[in-house]
Structure formats: structure tokens, C-alpha cells
Amino acid sequence: MDNIRLFLIMALAYTGFLLWQAWQDDYVQPQQVQNTAQESAKTGNGSAGQSVPEVPTVANIDSATPQVAKPTDAAKPVVKGQLVTVTTDTLKVSIDTRGGTIVETLLLKYPVSIQQPDVKYRLMSRSPDDFFISQNGLLGAENQEAPTHESLFSSSQTRYTLQDGQEQLAVDLVWTGKSGVKVTKRYTFSRGSHKVDLENIVENASSEPWQVREYRQLQRGKPTKKRNGMMGRAFVGGVSWDPEDKYQKYDFDDLKAGKLNKEVTHGWIAMIQHYFLAAEIPPPQEPRHFYSKGLANGHYVIGAYSPAVNIAPGASHSFSGSIYMGPKDQDTLEHIAEGLDLVVDYGWLTLLAKPMYEILSWINSVVGNWGWTILIFTVLIKAVFFKLSETSYRSMAKMRNLTPRIQALKDRYGDDKQRMQQAMMELYKESGANPLGGCLPMLVQMPFFIALYWVLMESVELRQAPWILWIKDLSVMDPYYVLPVIMGISMFIQQKLNPAPPDPMQAKLMMALPFVFTVMFAFFPSGLVLYWVANNILSITQQWIITRRIEKQAATAKK
């Protein structure tokens, strides 16, 4: 009986959480965003200049009390650039010649929805509703001109397309300073890849040494668009990885507070969301300083800057690195950078979830359909826990047979709780029933069920993956609520196989439980509901067989 109450409490608690989350999404967060925008408009804050990282000046980098470089003047007029559009087989990227900033990224192999196959998913944009851009630039010594992400670059053309048979496409943006220093910002796109290589090539044609460091950063606003409702919404914010601290997450408050502030060699930074991410990946052998900050315009920044480099007259230097803008494809990410596949975040159950993902991927490589993959995997899970489930169902079957005798004891002893408990313990001992026997095996299985949930929710492979008939996308809710209704019916049947609660109030609550879960699961991705429906049907079959056996044994014993 305890396990039933446990599920009831979980259901009610989660229902309250959904209501609280809906309130936050509908009222609190939009109001906060609006207030921030209004405040920025009144004060005139939020200029692009304030998004340039503040770092120790190159000349004083080794000083015990380094000065702070202020490479831009926010009072200067904003220089307008033009857009350079780059199209490959996987990406369509818009680069602003003002700073060489990536201001829009479309993922050409990922439609917004099945109903809109020609509308591609927009990962990065300057839209106020979902602001997300990639910036980079150079910071020079005091009184030394250097191109930041505010400086104007030039491009030989405004449209680039990766042609058939062409494996790579280089896009050059050029800036030339008054002293003769030339900077070429070179984006290199590759066929079949969401990874873009970026070089800032510095040629010092001046008569003086040029001291400079490079920075790269991702800037985004807090998303205001509603996402599809699902349990435990995916994390949206900044992340970093390095050999010392491994994978770390930073929500928007953490970014604003500057909690990321450390020297790193062989690491990376990223902004992630459900299914997709953008990551800045420095060369593994080169040190970087990772940082985060909040801007006056309500945006958030996570970035990295390099050590200072001294470039002699007539010499050149190249700052290199990569930007990944695409899906959370684990097989691809783990080959790009160490730890990058961890953006597929399974939380504290990663040790269980990772092998589950590998098994699911292998099954899908054989059957070629994620719906059937989930069903086959559900059968395997039930086979692994067959003995545990059998123990649980045997205990519940015995308790079911004892229900009339427990009710008789309740009628006999009335409000005498002590005598009632003693009599029940004797009854359990005599019959060999264990009131906790149905609960403990279920608790053992719960971490595996939760881990599987996270695997199904985080796997981009399930996005827009069809099953059969009306299920065209396993990552969104059932459009006709067929699976949630079947799941509710299966829960009702399971209840009938379980021992009835002796308390009338508990019995009424139990009757409402299938309805509560049906409403909850109506908003879950259909892939998750498919798993629970299959699991319930297998559980009902196993429980019905065991209950029939126990009842036959009890009838034989009476004879």
C-alpha cells in the first residue's frame, strides 16, 4: 500500500510543480524581461561596447595590480555593417561585417516541425524574443587600435555557397588599421559538418610591435518563447568543461554574477538548450581565461580570451579555434572535443542513462524506427527486472487475498490501534505476506525508469522521429491523446489487480489516480507515453498471471 501512496504523492507534487512553472512562464518571467528592457531604454544602457570583455591590459599583464583595458568607447556612434550569407549542406549562416559577428544560424537538416518542412530551425538570431549571437574580436594594449566585435570589416562578396563537389568553403572578412595592421577573420565551413573553424590572422605591417589578445563569446537573452510542455524542462544556459572541474552548468543568474572566472587549458564553453547548442572550442593546447557576465540590456555572456601575444613588425600570428552550432548528437560531439558530448545532460543518473542510450541506438540501427526501438527496449527492461517484479506482484497478490481478513480485524478491534497492529503482524507472519514486499522492488527500479526518461527526453534522435499511423513525432505530445488514454485505462486495470485500500478515503484517491496521470501524460512527449503504455501492459500481463497462481494456491490450501 505504501508504494501506491508514494506514486500518489509524486503525482500531486508534480501537478503543483507544473502549475507553478506555468505561472512563472506566463506571468513572472515575461514581466521581468519587460522591466529589464524598459529600464535599459530609460537609462540608455545596453550598448554593444559594454559587451566587450574587461581584461588586464597587455602592458601590465604580469603586474601585481594590473590596470583594466577599456578598448571601446560606448559614446561612439554605432557603425552599421552588412550581412554576409553563407550556405552549406547543413548550415545557413548570416555574418555581420560589423565585428564579423554570427547573427543568425539556420540548421538546414532540422525543420521547425513536420508540418513546416521548409522552415528550418533557427538556432541563433538577433530576434528580441530569442536573442543569441556569437561574437569575437581582438583587444590591444592601451592606445593601440584593435578590431573588436564593434569594428567594421569588409568582404569581397555578400553571398557564399558550398558548391557540389566542394568540401570546404572559406569566407574572409578584412580589417585594416591606421597603423597598417591587417586582420583577416576567416570562417571555414565544411561539408556535412556543423563545426566552423575560425581564424583571426594578424599581419603587422606597422613599424611598431603590436600586442594583442583574442576573445570569443556567446551572447544571448533569456528565452521568452514558450517551449513544448514536458516533464522537467531541459536546461537553458551556459556550460563549460575543463580537465579540473569537468562539466559545469551556469544558469542565467550564475552568468550574471560572473561565477565563471578561471584560467583553463584544454576546455570549451557553450550555450545549450533542448536538443541544440552553440559552443566555442579553443585549440586544446592553448590556455584561455573563461568568464561570464550580465549586460545592462538584460543579455548574458559566456566567453574566453587568450593570453597576450607580442607580434613584431613584419610578422604575423593566427588565433585559431572552432565554433559548433548544431544538434546534441553524441556520436559527433565526442569526436569534436573531449567532454562535449556531456551537453546531453542526464543529470545524476548519467551512469545508468549513458548505457541505456547506447543500447537504444544499437536497437534503432537494426530496426530503423524509434517507436519500435522503445517497445523492444521496454521488453528488455522488463526481462531484466522480471524477478524483482515477480516478487512485488506475489506480495501484492497475497495482500489482495488477505484484504477480507484485514477488514474483519478492523471491524473487531475498532479504534484499538495497538491490538489491531499486533493482530495484523500475526496475520502477516501466518500467511507469509510482507506489506513492504510490493514497495521495495518498485523503489529499486525507479532510478532505471527515471534514467530512461532522461534518455528519451534528451536524445535529439527522437526529434521528429515517426512511429506508426498518427504518431508522426515521438518528441511531442500525442495529437489525439490516444496513448495517454490507453495509459490511463491500463493504470485502472492495474489498480483492480492490486489489493484495495482498507481506508475509504484512500480508496477514493486511488480511483482518481488514473485520471490524474492521464491528464499529466497528455502533455508528455509521445515517446515517453509509449514506453509507459508498453510497460503497463507487460506489468498487467505478469501481475495477472501471478495473481491467478496465488489465488489457485490459496483455494487448494483451503481444500
Secondary structure, 3 states (H helix, E strand, C coil): CHHHHHHHHHHHHHHHHHHHHHHHHHHHHHHHHHHHHHHHHHHCCCCHHHHCCCCECHHHCCCCCCCECCCCCCCCCCCCCCEEEEECCCEEEEEECECCEEEEEEEEEEEEECCEEEEEEEEEECCCCCCEEEEEEEEECCCCCCCCCCCECECCCCEEECCCCCCEEEEEEEEECCCCEEEEEEEEEECCCCEEEEEEEEEECCCCCEEEEEEEEEEEECCCCCCCCCCCCCCCEEEEEECCCEEEEECHHHHHCCCCEEEEECCEEEEECCCEEEEEECCCCCEEEEEEEECCCCEEEEEEECCCEEECCCCEEEECCEEEEEECCHHHHHHHCCCHHHHCCCHHHHHHHHHHHHHHHHHHHHHCCHHHHHHHHHHHHHHHCHHHHHHHHHHHHHHHHHHHHHHHHHHHHCCCHHHHHHHHHHHHHHHCCCCCCCCHHHHHHHHHHHHHHHHHHHCHHHCCCCCCCCCCCCCCCCCCCHHHHHHHHHHHHHHHHCCCCCCHHHHHHHHHHHHHHHHHHCCCCHHHHHHHHHHHHHHHHHHHHHHHHHHHHHHHHHC
